[in-house]
């Protein structure tokens, strides 16, 4: 998937509310989620690809999931 496609990751989600929640994320957050859930990379691999530590990748992923949950619940 290209960076442009990842930036529009919400277009690949069938549930409308979930799609809108994913749309609230930054491209960087979407990239980390994509790499973790679709490419099945671990935090070390993600960190090395995007130039952050494994702890940073883990934190970004957890925060992105929290943002999705909060946005989803507020719709």
WODAPE-V526841 format. One record per helix or strand of 3 or more residues. SS is the DSSP state (H for helix, E for strand). FROM is the first residue (numbers start at 1). TO is the last residue. If there is no record, write none. Layout:
ss;from;to
SS;FROM;TO
SS;FROM;TO
This chain:
ss;from;to
H;3;7
H;9;12
H;16;23
H;27;37
H;43;50
H;54;73
